[in-house]
Amino acid sequence: MNKLLETMRQLRAPDGCPWDKEQTHESLRPYLLEEAAETSDAIASGDIEAITEELGDVLLQVAFHAVIAEESGVFSYEAIEQTIVDKLIRRHPHVFADTEVSNSDEVVSNWHAIKAKEKEGKAPQIDVPHSLPALMRASELTKKRKWESANRAELEEMMAALEPSSASIGSLLLAIVGFARSQGVNAELALRDELLKRDV
């Protein structure tokens, strides 16, 4: 990581790259989303070389933001790393402390309980980021808000009464995402995989 950080510092130096020097946390937002999506595609393809390259691009985004923050003195890469290490240790007491679990469901349950305790007394934050792709955000919201998942009969009824409007299509899509989640299917990944099959 140090080599990557040093490379980014050189790119951001006065005699470095004009484009890299102009970037800010805000200007880099779309690249972070794009690189994460490209990494997901690479993983779906099973191409090890592509996965390695795309994970490098994601890591570059972390380094880029760390160096920008370092320049203004707000935080450093070391702070990013320490924050995630502390979080992992805190949220895995079955590994790093004496909590006992019998399966992964208990691990997830403990994770959420610890996360909720950490947030006590803090200002409320958006629990489902607005910048997520719409299908992924809908899936997270249906889970976190405990919205009712549509069953097959409800979906068929909605489709039969469907009107050609943005609102009705949106309602149908939300129902489909909820139904997919109730069946253990990630709608975002299912659609991505279907598009990959057809995009030949």
Contacts in CASP RR format, 6 or more apart in sequence:
PFRMAT RR
TARGET T0000
AUTHOR 0000-0000-0000
METHOD contacts of the structure
MODEL  1
MNKLLETMRQLRAPDGCPWDKEQTHESLRPYLLEEAAETSDAIASGDIEA
ITEELGDVLLQVAFHAVIAEESGVFSYEAIEQTIVDKLIRRHPHVFADTE
VSNSDEVVSNWHAIKAKEKEGKAPQIDVPHSLPALMRASELTKKRKWESA
NRAELEEMMAALEPSSASIGSLLLAIVGFARSQGVNAELALRDELLKRDV
1 59 0 8 1.000
1 63 0 8 1.000
1 77 0 8 1.000
1 81 0 8 1.000
4 59 0 8 1.000
4 60 0 8 1.000
4 63 0 8 1.000
5 63 0 8 1.000
5 66 0 8 1.000
5 67 0 8 1.000
5 77 0 8 1.000
7 63 0 8 1.000
8 20 0 8 1.000
8 60 0 8 1.000
8 63 0 8 1.000
8 64 0 8 1.000
8 66 0 8 1.000
8 67 0 8 1.000
9 67 0 8 1.000
10 16 0 8 1.000
11 17 0 8 1.000
11 20 0 8 1.000
11 21 0 8 1.000
12 20 0 8 1.000
12 21 0 8 1.000
12 67 0 8 1.000
12 68 0 8 1.000
12 71 0 8 1.000
13 21 0 8 1.000
14 21 0 8 1.000
20 64 0 8 1.000
23 64 0 8 1.000
23 68 0 8 1.000
24 68 0 8 1.000
25 65 0 8 1.000
25 68 0 8 1.000
25 69 0 8 1.000
28 61 0 8 1.000
28 64 0 8 1.000
28 65 0 8 1.000
28 68 0 8 1.000
29 131 0 8 1.000
31 61 0 8 1.000
32 58 0 8 1.000
32 61 0 8 1.000
33 131 0 8 1.000
35 54 0 8 1.000
35 57 0 8 1.000
35 58 0 8 1.000
35 60 0 8 1.000
35 61 0 8 1.000
36 58 0 8 1.000
37 133 0 8 1.000
38 54 0 8 1.000
38 57 0 8 1.000
39 51 0 8 1.000
39 54 0 8 1.000
39 55 0 8 1.000
39 57 0 8 1.000
39 58 0 8 1.000
40 189 0 8 1.000
40 192 0 8 1.000
41 54 0 8 1.000
41 192 0 8 1.000
41 196 0 8 1.000
42 50 0 8 1.000
42 51 0 8 1.000
42 53 0 8 1.000
42 54 0 8 1.000
43 51 0 8 1.000
44 189 0 8 1.000
44 192 0 8 1.000
44 193 0 8 1.000
44 196 0 8 1.000
45 51 0 8 1.000
45 196 0 8 1.000
62 77 0 8 1.000
62 80 0 8 1.000
63 77 0 8 1.000
66 75 0 8 1.000
66 76 0 8 1.000
66 77 0 8 1.000
66 80 0 8 1.000
67 77 0 8 1.000
69 75 0 8 1.000
69 76 0 8 1.000
70 76 0 8 1.000
70 77 0 8 1.000
89 96 0 8 1.000
90 114 0 8 1.000
90 118 0 8 1.000
91 110 0 8 1.000
91 111 0 8 1.000
91 114 0 8 1.000
91 115 0 8 1.000
92 107 0 8 1.000
93 99 0 8 1.000
93 110 0 8 1.000
93 114 0 8 1.000
94 100 0 8 1.000
94 101 0 8 1.000
94 106 0 8 1.000
94 107 0 8 1.000
94 110 0 8 1.000
99 110 0 8 1.000
101 107 0 8 1.000
101 110 0 8 1.000
119 125 0 8 1.000
127 144 0 8 1.000
128 137 0 8 1.000
128 140 0 8 1.000
128 141 0 8 1.000
128 144 0 8 1.000
129 137 0 8 1.000
130 137 0 8 1.000
132 140 0 8 1.000
133 188 0 8 1.000
135 173 0 8 1.000
135 177 0 8 1.000
135 187 0 8 1.000
135 188 0 8 1.000
135 191 0 8 1.000
136 186 0 8 1.000
136 187 0 8 1.000
136 188 0 8 1.000
138 173 0 8 1.000
138 174 0 8 1.000
138 177 0 8 1.000
138 178 0 8 1.000
138 187 0 8 1.000
139 177 0 8 1.000
139 178 0 8 1.000
139 180 0 8 1.000
139 181 0 8 1.000
139 186 0 8 1.000
139 187 0 8 1.000
139 188 0 8 1.000
141 147 0 8 1.000
142 149 0 8 1.000
142 174 0 8 1.000
142 177 0 8 1.000
142 178 0 8 1.000
142 181 0 8 1.000
143 181 0 8 1.000
147 178 0 8 1.000
149 178 0 8 1.000
149 179 0 8 1.000
149 181 0 8 1.000
149 182 0 8 1.000
150 158 0 8 1.000
150 175 0 8 1.000
150 176 0 8 1.000
150 178 0 8 1.000
150 179 0 8 1.000
151 179 0 8 1.000
151 182 0 8 1.000
152 179 0 8 1.000
154 175 0 8 1.000
155 172 0 8 1.000
155 175 0 8 1.000
155 176 0 8 1.000
155 179 0 8 1.000
158 171 0 8 1.000
158 172 0 8 1.000
158 175 0 8 1.000
159 172 0 8 1.000
162 168 0 8 1.000
162 169 0 8 1.000
162 172 0 8 1.000
176 187 0 8 1.000
177 187 0 8 1.000
178 187 0 8 1.000
180 186 0 8 1.000
180 187 0 8 1.000
180 190 0 8 1.000
181 187 0 8 1.000
END
